[in-house]
């Protein structure tokens, strides 16, 4: 009986070409159709591991960790200065799912600086902001605004410590005036002091105290007065 030989079935060539095109492991620089370039590690055709991405349209550079095609882990992002043609750091720190998340430092174009925690690309958690006028805020943040407890220090030495909400002084707090040797302790609502007590504080060492000292107010229960004011504040916000 004759033996019939059938030709071996082979996959179409484009399957082989596609398999060879799949990026996995360490590769040299890969160029995208739009001119972007990436040098680093891959997994299943996605940027994964250590790598550096350069965006052609802006000249921006990210160098650090990647996970399944997105910035994830520790890395640094820089942009190209159109005048000096040099790269300036914008952010150095932790990323998650292509957004700033965890601890990191952000450098603003106007010279301001934030060091602290991030969540979903926004300042959230504990952090310190250095403003261009020389003042600083250190404390709690939520969705890019001071929220919770924090300390604001001004260039002239005055400082406020207490509650914050949506970037404004809100709730119980203390405002120190070292230049005048005075302290105001009370309740704030949306940056406005609603009630409180102003007393002399370190007046003998103040560089510019008021002409006359504040009259001493005798309160039977000063703590109770503030507690009552706090209760009124809480009731108005229930």
PyMOL commands that set and color helices and strands:
alter all, ss='L'
color gray80, all
select helices_A, chain A and resi 13-21+203-205+222-236
alter helices_A, ss='H'
color red, helices_A
select strands_A, chain A and resi 25-31+37-43+46-54+61-67+70-80+87-96+99-107+113-119+122-130+136-142+145-153+159-165+168-177+182-189+192-200
alter strands_A, ss='S'
color yellow, strands_A
deselect
rebuild
show_as cartoon
